[in-house]
């Protein structure tokens, strides 16, 4: 932004030092040209006078007998530091104070501004930097032991968007190989600096004097830009890193970067918000690349003002620029990615702990936290792209769309469109980069490092979910950046989404019954017999899936025939447990059990039709939808396939480790595979009933030998057959049933495959110490009651299996919820004095009703009997 425009733009604060550096092209009226020129000349004259006052205050006129009170050469003058002298010089200019005439120096030469201060004035026209120029100024300052010229140059260039964009230019764009080499160079800091300086010098020679001080369409940098790829920039990143390494080790100049960033950021934010500078000059992105290479950005001095302002400016970048930054940073090493991640994380944590956020003062309204989170998203996707990414091997979409509700016509009649009719949202940056989190097998740094726990603790999830659904520009939702949320917080967001959808379906059903005059049925009711639970439940679900799939999104209400239990959640838990036990019974033959891995896998030879597998998918979806944990044991590849990724060779490691080991040995074999192993592209395996099955991986596979050259293809096709082709029909039906319940849910948007497993199965790690700390008491009991102390001593002494039975008895499941047992709100209530009655429980509300037994031995005996023989529901 040039000096003329600064007066017209309220967003731009005063520059660190007025300079003749030109700005970006602005459209002016021809009639204003003369006034503009006159104004420029006046400012130049004023600048010259202020500089003379400044040098008079700091250096003096050279006359030892000077009587000017505002001259450093006069007797009794109190020395001023540079900042105070600059302020005073401006005051003297305003009152037209006396200026001393030049005085002959002690050496006898005429006092000339250039002669007295050769170091200061030699660099006043440096408006952009190269590595060579920085080292030149640094050496001169070191010889004179005066770093003020370097500080002024840094202040001028690093506080100016124009100067910074032109600095450290490459003579030619990075190649992809050079970008990849940045990873190695991060750890190697001893490269030859002279070669890099020569490279920067050649870049400086390429730019004409005009283009070095003005960014316009005719600059050589812009011409180079047309040849830059989607992940290339015109800045020499290696040179920038070497310069920072030299300068940041010098305490005299470290603060100059901080002050410059404070001046720079508001102007950049204004440029991006109102002037659309990136679309006219994509080299503007160089500015952010250069600043982010500063390894001190996370230090406390930056956290208060400089870094928050810079994050706000970066968050204003258009989507294409954000994507380009992510692609560029994806070539960085894990060390560099972690440094940038920690920079933004530190700002978020600092702002969270230094403010008191609550339901009235939302963290969503803090501009610094929001901006830092948006910047962290760029680093997150760079981390994904830079990791081990597999954009191929995607599952095919369902050929038949999920049927819509028959109530859709009524909704349209009432003027209410079905929310998310086109399915769950997709992150725009993810779309721009054509990559999904599920595509990444192994990121550069673990995904868990992007979670900010202090933020999760203060986030009001009910409010955040509202902002997520409304999608207004003035309210930010952290659910749009799920990487920063832990599984507990995301699970709470999913809970709100499911509950609101249930209430919506219930309301629509009521309206539908009023209009159509049909019987009111606001719940998904299942009445089942314990001895025929599979037949009763699956037949009912099959009818609902065929007639009106929208009913699957109603709140589940289970009733066991002949039992008095009212379903407030606990009956549903037991229903799911019993269904899962039946479905995964090896005698049924729908799933095969691996004794080695303790996992279940789809039986490719199952006699059950596809509809049965669809119903199993519905059950899994209903469990998530109704916040119930299931005791299922699938390998991780099942959850990856549910998220849209096919199984590959790597997935055999946990689903079939024996086969994985064999194929790995085949790939690593150093001899002749064809002669020594004599295997072909025809494979054999046995079904669940022990019958041998043959399959040709290629046409006429029995005649095609596996060789050293084609063994990778053999392994890939073998894995593809075992994980995809052999169970294609079964899995597609299973996935279709799952999506019938979850197709409108933000499940895929919020969770990674490993988190989906945690959501469905809960945690196997049971920390009963955490459960004790969070348990509440009622009916006269408290933490210090004798019976309570004896109860916890007894429970902690139980074996692992007995602890699981207790958990099953009290909560309806033997798994811990997402976040562990500490997130389980259990209540122990008094159920009368000493008696022979057994303890009882309300599994719907995680309540244990415990009589006040006289002895610890009786407590243990009664509790064990209760948990070992508990089955069924009754009314107390």
Buried (B, 14 or more C-beta within 10 A) or exposed (E): BBBBBBEEBEBBBEBBBBBBBBBBBEEEEEEEEEEEEEBBEEBEEEBEBBBBBBBBBBBBBBBEEBEBEBBBBBEEBEEBEEEEBBEBBEEBBEEEBEBBEBBEBEEEEEBEBEEBBEBBBBBBEBBBBBBBBBBBBBEBBEEEEBBBBBBBBBBBBBBBBBBBBBBBBBBBBBEEEBBBBBBEBBEEEEEEBEEBBBBBBBBBEBBEEEBBBBBBEEBBBBEBBEEBEEBBBBBBBBBBBBBBEBBBEBEBBBEBBBBBBBBBBBBBBBBBEEBEBBEBBBBBBBBBBBBBBBBEBBBEBBBBBBBBBBBBBBBBBEEBBBBBBBBBBBBBBBEBBBBBBBBBBBBBBBBBEEBEBEEEEBBBEBBBBBBBBBBBBBBBBBBBBBBEBBEEBBBEEEEEEBEBBEBBEBBEEBEEEBEBEEEBBEBEBBEBBEBBBBBBBEBBBEBEBBBBEBBBEBBBBEBBBBBBBEEEEEBBBBBBBBBBBBBBBBBBBBBBBBBBBBEBBBEBBEBBBEEEEEEEBBBBBBEBEBEEBBEBBBEBBBEBBEEBBBBBBBBBBBBBEEEEBEBEBBBBBBBBBBBBEBBBEEEBBBBBBBEEBEBBBBBBEBEBEBEBBBBBBBBBBBBBBBBBBBBBBBBBBBBBBBBBBBBBBBBBBEBBBEBBEEBBEBEEEEEEBBEEBEBBBBBEBEBBEEEEEEBBBBEEBEEBBBBEEBBEBBBBBBBBBBBBBBBBBBBBBBBBBBBBBBBBBBBBBBBBBEBBBBBBBBBEEBEBEBBBEEBBBEEEBEEEBEBBEBBBEBBEEBEEEBBBBBBBBBBBBBBBBBBBBBBBEBBBBBBEEEEEEBBBBBBBEBBBBBBBBEEBEBBBBBBBEBBEEBEEBEEE
